[in-house]
Amino acid sequence: VGQSVEQQFPIKTGTIEGSRVQLEAVPDQGPALVKFDLTLDGDDHMSGDLTGEGGEGSLKGKIDLKREK
């Protein structure tokens, strides 16, 4: 998981139930833990929420992913 192909960080845990995908990742910088709660829509689109927790506070956001062809 990451902002680009060059900037990636490992997925700590992940589950898939039906079209729901949940991931937890630990970035090199920023929040100590980032959680993704996504819904798969077809073969090339996922969207949902992300939250981050850490010593510097928390973050919340929406995420919308589409596979590049």
Sequence and secondary structure as in RCSB ss.txt:
>XXXX:A:sequence
VGQSVEQQFPIKTGTIEGSRVQLEAVPDQGPALVKFDLTLDGDDHMSGDLTGEGGEGSLKGKIDLKREK
>XXXX:A:secstr
 BSSSSSB  EEEEEEETTEEEEEE  SSS SEEEEEEEE SSSEEEEEEEEEETTEEEEEEEEEE   
